[in-house]
């Protein structure tokens, strides 16, 4: 299996139909004054503001955050694994329901003609998160094993 580092962002690794990207772990925990202190979590996690899932943070309630760390506590890092998943972006409806991935033909044609500059837009697939691993090596191994 070929492992390729992205040219523009060497932190991104492609392994067949999988992509690996480093980032902070998503953690769900009980909101406490201590945890929400700037020393422990990013300053935008505050009571009354929204968490990583878009829910309002309240002391004593569960909330989800990206563990970037705080002023004194170092954040953690994991490796997110995404699988290239085909999607139907050509049909306006699927089984009588609106297709959330639908892209009108004039937009598709404009992209193919290069009218979106260097920004290559993928209309026929999406990167779907399938897991995380603690190390880059474990993430690459997972991707290689899935391809077998």
N, C-alpha and C positions, 0 to 999 in steps of 0.2 A: 504494500500500500504506500502510495506517495504522500509524503507530508510536506506541505508547502507553506512557507511564511508569506503573508501578504506583502506586496511590494510597498504600498503606501503606509501600512501600519503593521510593523513586525510583531506586535503583540497578538495579532490574529493569525490563527493557524488553520489551514484547510487540510482535511484528511478525507479524500473521496467526497461523498455527499454529506460530510459533517464539517462543522466549523467550531473552533474553540476560541473563546475570548475570556481574558481575565477580568475579574471585577469583584466588588464586595459581595459577601453573602447576604441573602435576604433572610432576616431573622424575625420571627414572631415571638413577642415576649409581653409581659405585663408592664404597662406604662407606670413607672414610679418617678418621683422627683429626682432620685439619685440617677436613674438610667437616662432621664431626659436632660440632665445637667450637661453643659457644653464640654465638660471634662471627659465625658463618656461617649456622647453621640453628637452628630452634626447639629449645628445650631437651628436648622429648620425643623427639627423634631421637637415640637412644643405643644402643650395642651391647647386645644382649639384650632390647631393647624392640621393639615392632612398628612397621613403616613404614606408609605410607599405604595399602598393599595388604594389610596384616595379616600380613606376613611378618616373621620375626625378623631384626633388623639384626645383621650380623656384619662386622667390618673385613675389607676385601678382597673383599667380595661386593657384587653389585648390590643397590640398594634404591631405593624410590620415596618421594619426599617432596613435600609441598606447600611451595613456596618462599615462605614468609612472611617470610624474612629472618632475621637474627640480631640480636645486640646492636649490632653495628657495620655489618653489611652490610644494605642496604635490600632488602626483598623485591620481587619482580616482580609484575606484574598482567597478566592476560589476560582475555578476555571469552569465557565459555563459551556455546555455542549449543545449545539443546535444542529438539527437535521434539515437538509434541503428537502422541502415537501412540495410536490406539485399542487397547483391550484388552478381552478377554472376562472379566468378573468374575462372571458369572451362572452359568456351568456349573461344577460341581464337578470334572468331568474333561473333558479334551480328548483325543480319540483314545486313550482308555483310560488316560491318565496324569493324575495330580493336577494341577489348574490352580493355579499359584502365585499367581494374581491373584483367586482365588475369594473372594467376600464373601457370607456367608449372608444370606438375604432379611430376617431380623429386624434385622440390623445396617444394611442398606440402608434399610429402612423407618424405623428410629430416626433415621438421618441426615436423611432427607427430612422427618421430623416436627420437626426442629430440636433433637433431644435431645442433640446434640453441641455445643451453644452456637454460638459464631460460627465455629467451626472447620469450614469447608466441606471435605468430603472428596470427592475425585474418584475414582469407582470405574470409570469407563468409559474412562479414558485415563491415560497416564503421560507424563512429560517425559523423553525419551530423548536423551542427549548425542550430538550429531552433529559437533561440532568446536569449535575455539577460534580466535580471531583476536586480533591484537595490540592493536587499537584498537576502540573502540565503533563508530566510523564503518564500519570494515571488517566488523564483525559485522552491523550493520544492512544494509549493502549485500549481504552473503551471503544474509541472510534474504529480502530483496526479490527477489534474482535467483532464489532457489529457488521463489518463489511464481509466477514468470512462466511 
